[in-house]
């Protein structure tokens, strides 16, 4: 075992979801293709030993839907809430299970994604939020987290040329009330807890939106996605169409199509798809630095212990300081393809590669 590696577990199957950690368990979704069948499952892995504790098959298919070459059949990351784990495979199925692997409920939503699915589930109070921005009638679903029943479905108030997007919603509190910030093609929307649209902000011709919105100090940061991404800093608190009234600043330099931005101490960090990282003033967009750090990257930046971790698609991890001057601390190369975002847990770094899971740390 290499120095600094606590354990390494190779897995059959391919998936780009990140693991989540609950107590001493790593929980992750997985997709296995074998003998013409697609099996979608969830696994529990011991954080201490790296051994598989249990695995549960949730869905099985004979006909494989077409997906993008960079996607997988298990790209959304699970969500944990009140002793339950919510596992989402887009239109291929959603399930709720207990920490022992016991099935609580299953649900399948009827929509047609383009290039497969990518948006992860999010819980707010009693609702499970699921983006369903497919080829037709793009929308946001809310399920009852206890039963899986559909509570509401809100169709996007837009007429985009390309409807499909893959964005995970972000929930914020505005004057004590829930706001669901949900980017889609052409617009980012804000909905209330009952699915009623509060406001929308237009980014013309933006589609295939992946980066999750980030909210800090009254500003929502949103990337417009493909083809030419623009980062918009939008002031919260509006009503109706706020495109002209609530823009704080915007930039087109070094904006990611895939990874989410990171805001810390009034600094915004972002990694473009080509590995160029930028640090900006989060309040006004002033550029502090821009450096080519990594190769091609899809994973989001991770902040841990005042350091930022960036994983590129070749399997290299770059660690640099969260400050106004660029300072690279260390690099590491696993030599395995990596598109999933890293996570930190109890002083360890957990990395999912094309071949399996690595725990870096003591």
C-alpha positions as a printed NumPy array, in Angstrom:
array([[  0.   ,   0.   ,   0.   ],
       [  1.348,   3.429,  -0.959],
       [  2.281,   5.902,   1.759],
       [ -0.713,   7.994,   2.832],
       [ -3.249,   5.499,   1.442],
       [ -5.464,   4.063,   4.208],
       [ -7.145,   1.655,   1.795],
       [ -8.155,   1.113,  -1.797],
       [-11.181,  -0.837,  -3.009],
       [-11.684,  -1.882,  -6.605],
       [-15.318,  -2.184,  -7.695],
       [-16.973,  -3.854, -10.631],
       [-19.22 ,  -1.459, -12.479],
       [-18.857,   2.187, -13.47 ],
       [-20.377,   5.233, -11.827],
       [-19.507,   8.906, -11.363],
       [-21.524,   9.622,  -8.225],
       [-19.563,  10.714,  -5.173],
       [-19.742,   8.658,  -1.965],
       [-21.451,  10.022,   1.129],
       [-20.44 ,   9.194,   4.7  ],
       [-22.817,   8.431,   7.565],
       [-21.267,   7.434,  10.887],
       [-18.749,   4.774,   9.863],
       [-20.333,   3.903,   6.514],
       [-19.503,   5.017,   3.014],
       [-22.614,   4.824,   0.864],
       [-22.42 ,   5.014,  -2.888],
       [-24.496,   4.206,  -5.939],
       [-23.165,   1.973,  -8.683],
       [-24.061,   0.646, -12.137],
       [-23.009,  -2.786, -13.368],
       [-23.357,  -3.937, -16.971],
       [-23.08 ,  -7.69 , -17.431],
       [-24.585, -10.246, -19.813],
       [-26.754,  -7.619, -21.478],
       [-28.235,  -6.436, -18.183],
       [-27.862,  -3.127, -16.371],
       [-28.01 ,  -3.443, -12.584],
       [-28.312,  -0.307, -10.447],
       [-27.301,  -0.704,  -6.824],
       [-26.177,   0.933,  -3.605],
       [-23.23 ,  -0.264,  -1.521],
       [-22.188,   0.223,   2.077],
       [-18.43 ,   0.237,   2.694],
       [-16.681,   0.392,   6.056],
       [-14.881,   3.713,   6.465],
       [-12.284,   2.061,   8.689],
       [-11.415,  -1.029,   6.644],
       [-12.667,  -0.377,   3.128],
       [-14.591,  -3.664,   3.115],
       [-18.047,  -3.956,   1.558],
       [-20.609,  -4.392,   4.365],
       [-23.677,  -4.85 ,   2.175],
       [-24.9  ,  -4.095,  -1.335],
       [-28.471,  -3.913,  -2.589],
       [-29.737,  -4.131,  -6.163],
       [-32.468,  -1.55 ,  -6.683],
       [-33.294,  -1.627, -10.401],
       [-32.51 ,  -3.845, -13.393],
       [-32.892,  -3.227, -17.125],
       [-32.365,  -5.191, -20.316],
       [-32.529,  -2.24 , -22.7  ],
       [-29.734,   0.237, -22.08 ],
       [-30.684,   3.869, -22.71 ],
       [-28.168,   5.984, -24.605],
       [-25.985,   8.221, -22.461],
       [-23.113,  10.633, -23.091],
       [-19.668,   9.03 , -23.23 ],
       [-18.615,  11.012, -20.134],
       [-21.733,  10.05 , -18.206],
       [-22.596,   6.869, -16.286],
       [-25.837,   5.163, -15.314],
       [-25.182,   6.125, -11.683],
       [-23.958,   9.729, -11.717],
       [-26.256,  11.413,  -9.141],
       [-24.844,  11.384,  -5.593],
       [-27.097,   9.947,  -2.831],
       [-28.556,  12.137,  -0.074],
       [-28.837,  11.229,   3.626],
       [-31.61 ,  12.485,   5.907],
       [-32.932,  11.266,   9.271],
       [-31.713,   7.682,   9.071],
       [-32.616,   7.23 ,   5.423],
       [-30.598,   7.258,   2.221],
       [-32.143,   8.566,  -1.003],
       [-30.637,   7.069,  -4.156],
       [-31.475,   8.52 ,  -7.57 ],
       [-30.753,   7.177, -11.051],
       [-32.718,   9.776, -13.01 ],
       [-35.623,   8.3  , -14.988],
       [-34.253,   4.8  , -14.281],
       [-35.494,   4.981, -10.712],
       [-35.359,   6.563,  -7.263],
       [-35.264,   4.643,  -3.99 ],
       [-35.26 ,   5.261,  -0.249],
       [-33.426,   2.781,   1.958],
       [-32.409,   2.421,   5.585],
       [-28.814,   2.367,   6.81 ],
       [-29.022,  -1.423,   6.95 ],
       [-29.908,  -1.629,   3.242],
       [-33.603,  -2.299,   3.859],
       [-35.868,  -0.926,   1.125],
       [-38.434,   1.669,   2.252],
       [-39.844,   2.75 ,  -1.117],
       [-39.153,   2.931,  -4.879],
       [-40.376,   5.357,  -7.536],
       [-39.852,   5.931, -11.262],
       [-40.434,   9.3  , -12.905],
       [-41.603,   9.405, -16.501],
       [-39.359,  11.741, -18.461],
       [-36.759,  11.445, -21.215],
       [-33.312,  12.795, -20.343],
       [-30.8  ,  13.681, -23.035],
       [-27.336,  12.114, -22.523],
       [-28.52 ,  10.345, -19.343],
       [-28.997,  11.768, -15.863],
       [-26.739,  13.841, -13.628],
       [-28.678,  15.949, -11.108],
       [-28.476,  14.715,  -7.515],
       [-31.437,  14.54 ,  -5.1  ],
       [-31.915,  17.16 ,  -2.366],
       [-34.087,  17.026,   0.758],
       [-35.825,  20.065,   2.248],
       [-38.144,  19.337,   5.191],
       [-40.522,  16.598,   3.938],
       [-39.73 ,  17.02 ,   0.232],
       [-37.274,  15.202,  -2.024],
       [-36.363,  17.502,  -4.918],
       [-35.455,  16.017,  -8.306],
       [-34.562,  17.958, -11.462],
       [-36.072,  16.445, -14.613],
       [-34.871,  18.675, -17.431],
       [-35.265,  16.293, -20.342],
       [-36.007,  16.698, -24.029],
       [-39.649,  17.648, -23.445],
       [-41.532,  19.422, -20.671],
       [-38.48 ,  20.129, -18.45 ],
       [-39.531,  20.396, -14.825],
       [-38.695,  20.091, -11.148],
       [-40.345,  17.321,  -9.11 ],
       [-40.959,  17.213,  -5.379],
       [-41.66 ,  13.798,  -3.841],
       [-42.892,  12.991,  -0.353],
       [-39.673,  11.765,   1.258],
       [-41.625,   9.327,   3.446],
       [-43.548,   7.545,   0.665],
       [-42.055,   8.534,  -2.693],
       [-45.403,   9.923,  -3.875],
       [-45.276,  12.971,  -6.169],
       [-46.254,  16.075,  -4.184],
       [-45.846,  18.539,  -7.025],
       [-44.319,  19.001, -10.46 ],
       [-43.421,  22.465, -11.741],
       [-42.825,  22.843, -15.471],
       [-40.142,  25.359, -16.44 ],
       [-41.462,  28.78 , -17.48 ],
       [-39.235,  29.014, -20.535],
       [-39.053,  28.243, -24.242],
       [-35.448,  27.086, -24.621],
       [-34.067,  25.791, -27.916],
       [-32.386,  22.961, -25.995],
       [-34.388,  21.918, -22.938],
       [-31.974,  19.504, -21.342],
       [-29.931,  20.29 , -18.238],
       [-28.477,  18.347, -15.289],
       [-28.385,  20.741, -12.366],
       [-28.85 ,  19.899,  -8.683],
       [-31.013,  22.514,  -6.896],
       [-29.758,  24.546,  -3.939],
       [-32.112,  25.465,  -1.101],
       [-31.698,  28.832,   0.627],
       [-33.644,  30.75 ,   3.254],
       [-34.837,  34.205,   2.213],
       [-36.501,  36.244,   4.981],
       [-37.296,  33.038,   6.834],
       [-38.895,  31.356,   3.844],
       [-37.625,  28.428,   1.754],
       [-36.408,  29.25 ,  -1.742],
       [-35.437,  26.448,  -4.121],
       [-32.806,  27.748,  -6.541],
       [-32.982,  25.544,  -9.63 ],
       [-31.049,  26.305, -12.839],
       [-32.357,  24.906, -16.111],
       [-31.906,  25.787, -19.779],
       [-32.142,  29.556, -20.509],
       [-33.091,  30.462, -16.923],
       [-32.329,  29.905, -13.262],
       [-35.578,  29.718, -11.28 ],
       [-36.513,  30.264,  -7.655],
       [-39.509,  28.331,  -6.299],
       [-41.225,  28.308,  -2.935],
       [-41.822,  25.183,  -0.826],
       [-45.025,  24.441,  -2.766],
       [-43.389,  24.692,  -6.175],
       [-44.684,  28.155,  -7.059],
       [-42.235,  30.24 ,  -9.095],
       [-40.946,  33.304,  -7.229],
       [-38.479,  34.665,  -9.774],
       [-36.42 ,  33.767, -12.816],
       [-33.192,  35.096, -14.314],
       [-32.321,  34.687, -17.999],
       [-28.999,  33.531, -19.459],
       [-29.674,  33.447, -23.217],
       [-29.103,  30.074, -24.93 ],
       [-27.562,  28.446, -21.84 ],
       [-28.26 ,  24.719, -21.759],
       [-26.876,  21.435, -20.426],
       [-26.352,  23.291, -17.136],
       [-24.382,  21.191, -14.647],
       [-22.713,  23.39 , -11.957],
       [-24.796,  23.621,  -8.804],
       [-25.65 ,  27.18 ,  -7.699],
       [-23.805,  28.492,  -4.653],
       [-25.308,  31.008,  -2.21 ],
       [-23.278,  33.258,   0.072],
       [-23.884,  36.68 ,   1.649],
       [-27.086,  37.378,  -0.284],
       [-25.641,  36.469,  -3.684],
       [-26.416,  33.393,  -5.818],
       [-23.632,  32.276,  -8.17 ],
       [-24.793,  30.444, -11.298],
       [-22.985,  29.176, -14.4  ],
       [-25.001,  29.206, -17.627],
       [-23.549,  25.903, -18.89 ],
       [-22.931,  25.172, -22.571],
       [-21.837,  26.36 , -25.09 ],
       [-20.195,  29.537, -23.803],
       [-20.492,  29.549, -20.01 ],
       [-21.014,  32.811, -18.163],
       [-20.9  ,  33.123, -14.388],
       [-23.662,  35.316, -12.998],
       [-23.702,  36.765,  -9.481],
       [-27.383,  37.375,  -8.745],
       [-28.708,  39.267,  -5.737],
       [-31.422,  37.292,  -3.942],
       [-34.777,  38.693,  -2.914],
       [-36.516,  39.537,  -6.184],
       [-39.911,  38.795,  -7.712],
       [-40.841,  38.007, -11.322],
       [-38.211,  38.373, -14.042],
       [-35.14 ,  39.755, -12.242],
       [-32.686,  39.549, -15.169],
       [-32.173,  43.301, -15.4  ],
       [-32.773,  44.266, -11.776],
       [-30.721,  41.807,  -9.695],
       [-27.423,  41.179, -11.501],
       [-24.486,  42.059,  -9.219],
       [-21.741,  41.141, -11.72 ],
       [-20.855,  38.603, -14.408],
       [-17.783,  37.17 , -16.124],
       [-17.024,  34.896, -19.066],
       [-13.347,  34.273, -18.284],
       [-12.451,  30.804, -17.027],
       [-16.037,  29.78 , -16.217],
       [-16.773,  26.054, -15.713],
       [-19.295,  24.073, -17.727],
       [-19.258,  21.205, -15.234],
       [-17.739,  21.901, -11.815],
       [-19.408,  24.033,  -9.159],
       [-17.755,  27.181,  -7.818],
       [-16.55 ,  27.611,  -4.247],
       [-16.958,  30.73 ,  -2.083],
       [-14.86 ,  31.238,   1.05 ],
       [-13.967,  34.435,   2.935],
       [-15.39 ,  36.652,   0.177],
       [-13.262,  34.85 ,  -2.44 ],
       [-14.776,  32.843,  -5.28 ],
       [-12.769,  29.967,  -6.738],
       [-13.674,  28.154,  -9.941],
       [-12.051,  25.562, -12.18 ],
       [-12.731,  25.736, -15.915],
       [-13.038,  22.493, -17.865],
       [ -9.475,  22.933, -19.159],
       [ -7.994,  23.014, -15.638],
       [ -7.505,  26.783, -15.389],
       [ -8.405,  27.946, -11.861],
       [ -9.486,  31.491, -11.015],
       [ -9.808,  33.373,  -7.746],
       [-12.124,  36.389,  -7.758],
       [-13.571,  38.876,  -5.323],
       [-16.961,  37.291,  -4.63 ],
       [-18.626,  40.678,  -4.079],
       [-17.64 ,  42.436,  -7.309],
       [-15.937,  39.886,  -9.577],
       [-12.477,  41.464,  -9.466],
       [ -9.854,  38.904, -10.54 ],
       [ -7.168,  38.101,  -7.962],
       [ -5.418,  35.336,  -9.907],
       [ -5.848,  32.874, -12.753],
       [ -3.521,  29.88 , -13.19 ],
       [ -3.413,  26.694, -15.226],
       [ -3.421,  24.173, -12.37 ],
       [ -4.721,  20.876, -13.742],
       [ -5.596,  19.007, -16.9  ],
       [ -9.186,  18.592, -18.092],
       [-11.52 ,  18.473, -15.11 ],
       [-15.185,  17.81 , -14.346],
       [-15.103,  17.375, -10.552],
       [-16.07 ,  20.24 ,  -8.263],
       [-13.599,  21.945,  -5.947],
       [-13.433,  20.774,  -2.337],
       [-12.545,  23.004,   0.64 ],
       [-11.058,  21.25 ,   3.679],
       [ -8.914,  22.72 ,   6.463],
       [ -8.363,  25.965,   4.571],
       [ -7.08 ,  24.092,   1.53 ],
       [ -8.731,  23.561,  -1.842],
       [ -8.582,  20.189,  -3.578],
       [ -8.998,  19.867,  -7.342],
       [ -9.108,  16.473,  -9.082],
       [ -8.629,  16.306, -12.837],
       [ -9.872,  13.627, -15.202],
       [ -6.494,  11.872, -15.434],
       [ -6.534,  11.099, -11.688],
       [ -4.288,  13.879, -10.427],
       [ -5.216,  15.857,  -7.302],
       [ -3.897,  19.392,  -6.781],
       [ -3.962,  21.035,  -3.357],
       [ -3.621,  24.808,  -3.052],
       [ -4.285,  27.477,  -0.462],
       [ -7.617,  29.32 ,  -0.287],
       [ -6.08 ,  32.766,  -0.544],
       [ -5.699,  35.781,  -2.842],
       [ -2.303,  34.598,  -4.142],
       [ -1.908,  31.219,  -5.844],
       [  0.134,  28.806,  -3.754],
       [  0.295,  25.134,  -4.691],
       [  0.861,  22.899,  -1.639],
       [  1.008,  19.397,  -3.111],
       [ -0.01 ,  17.114,  -5.955],
       [ -0.882,  13.436,  -6.082],
       [ -1.464,  11.082,  -9.019],
       [ -3.65 ,   7.973,  -8.718],
       [ -3.283,   7.198, -12.411],
       [ -6.989,   6.32 , -12.723],
       [ -9.657,   8.306, -14.596],
       [-11.669,  10.525, -12.251],
       [-14.802,  12.575, -12.888],
       [-16.509,  12.284,  -9.484],
       [-16.043,  15.096,  -6.965],
       [-13.861,  14.317,  -3.913],
       [-15.184,  14.419,  -0.354],
       [-13.478,  14.781,   3.023],
       [-14.481,  12.888,   6.161],
       [-12.793,  12.62 ,   9.561],
       [ -9.471,  13.881,   8.255],
       [ -9.437,  11.61 ,   5.203],
       [ -9.896,  12.357,   1.513],
       [-12.198,   9.964,  -0.357],
       [-11.747,   9.708,  -4.1  ],
       [-13.853,   7.746,  -6.564],
       [-12.109,   6.697,  -9.755],
       [-13.207,   4.675, -12.757],
       [-11.917,   1.575, -10.97 ],
       [-13.06 ,   2.093,  -7.39 ],
       [-12.595,   4.061,  -4.153],
       [ -9.455,   5.384,  -2.467],
       [ -9.236,   6.622,   1.12 ],
       [ -6.254,   8.935,   1.526],
       [ -5.258,   9.594,   5.15 ],
       [ -4.394,   7.788,   8.331]])
